[in-house]
């Protein structure tokens, strides 16, 4: 029995190693194709690597770069956003996203308050796993401080432990909120990017045949928040999404005009 388990274990390790080497080789080929300006071939190879190794912020970033070189700004924005969702500290993806956002028709509008922007910048300064470990470390120090307060006989040390523990507890709660916010954002698929060159949104989940059913026009690269969705009863069963753009503007868009982040 032990021999069989050993064989299975070694076979699994060998399979994983072989898959990793193959994916690494494909990624190197994709990088070479990109550097040689063979962008269509590079995109195909990057997608093959994605199928082999799965999600990767750097791989998403490379796919975004390739779409940009191919002139597909909408999908460039999409893949940069996906890269940042996996790793908000990917500064290359953040810088390229900011650059591409200056090239799209509908410029993004940040209607957050100053406090909200500062909080976001703090959340994005580290991966949520990092914030979780910081929280755990601070919580441990908080426990030690209060233990010191309980067992110490010196008033000075007791005061230092009490007030120090209180401050540590406040900071721990704050870093815990950062970790929870980051983790929530990493799995949030309620945002999408317009990938069609242009998309006519409507006031109801149906084709905009009449002028009074037209809401507004959006272009590739625009980020929207998904609020609701329905499937039309007409032949073809098109899925429509109610989306929010900018502040509180809402309208309906066909599902094939956008892709979720």
Secondary structure, DSSP 4 states (H G I P E B T S, - for coil): -HHHHHHHHHHHHHHHHHHHHHHHHHHHHHHHHHHTT-HHHHHHHHHHHHHHH---HHHHHHHHHHHHHTT-HHHHHHHHHHHHHH-TT-HHHHHHHHHHHTTSSS-------HHHHHHHHHHTTS-HHHHHHHHHHHHHHHHHHHHHHHH---HHHHHHHHHHHHHHHHHHHHHHHHHHHHHHHHT---EEEE-SSEEEEESSSS---SGGGEEEEEETT-EEEEEEEEE-SSTT--EEEEEEETTTEEEEEEGGGEEE-
